[in-house]
Amino acid sequence: MISRPLRIGFLASRNGSAMRAIIDAIESGALEAEARLVVSNNRNAPAMAFAAEHGVPTLCVPTQADPERADARLCAALTEAGVELVVLSGYLRRLGPKTLAAFRDRVLNIHPGPLPDFGGEGMYGRRVHEAVLAAGAPQSEICIHLVDEEYDRGPIVARRPVAIEPGDTSEALEARVLSLEPPFFVETLQKIARRDPSIRTFD
């Protein structure tokens, strides 16, 4: 069973916008959680600097040279930090089998378009918004889902519709979605923390 406060670990490759919003919510008392660790595959990721400024332990785990060793190191670091729930905040690497096994059904990712139709390998960032508009979808969507061995195929935990406005460009839709993602992630974690019956349980 996941404890309260939630014990969260973050994986971020770049800015970590959702991570920042979640840490801010923890600090303000809006979210009953603890930020236990921030891990990046990029030593210069702004997310790492933000975490350090807020007193959250950080670790860089490069993945390209030796993915198997990186997987073992990441799994061990998250476990040693007491992490129970892992949040991906713009983490641009596939998780390895050790980490996925140790945190089965405990890794959350946010996707900027409707799933499963606009997910899969290579579908991230503006590519998703371009595909949504090209398909003539009536609306877009933000999906928070569990992470498994396949890109964007894990069970969906929470969805939020995003309107498509007349004349929308991929840039405009991307900006709208980006502004909504961090607060939606915070809201979803708040529901998980209070065992809200409208959301998947993590017991």
VENPE-V160442 format. One line per field, one symbol per residue. ss: DSSP state (a for helix, b for strand, c for the rest). burial: + if it has 16 or more other ideal C-beta (glycine too) atoms within 10 Angstrom, else -. A space follows every 10 residues. Layout:
ss=???
burial=???
//
This chain:
ss=cccccbbbbb bcccccaaaa aaaaaaaacc ccbbbbbbbb cccccaaaaa aaaccccbbb ccccccaaaa aaaaaaaaaa ccccbbbbcc ccccccaaaa aaccccbbbb bccccccccc cccccaaaaa aaaaccccbb bbbbbbcccc cccccbbbbb bbbcccccca aaaaaaaaaa aaaaaaaaaa aaaccccccc ccc
burial=-+---+++++ +++--+++++ +++-++---- +-++++++++ ++--+-++-+ +----+-++- +-+------+ +++++-++-- +-++++++++ +-+-++-+++ -++--+++++ +++++--++- --++---+++ +++------+ +++++++--- ++-+--++-+ -+-+---+-+ --++-++--- ++-+++++++ +++-----++ -+-
//
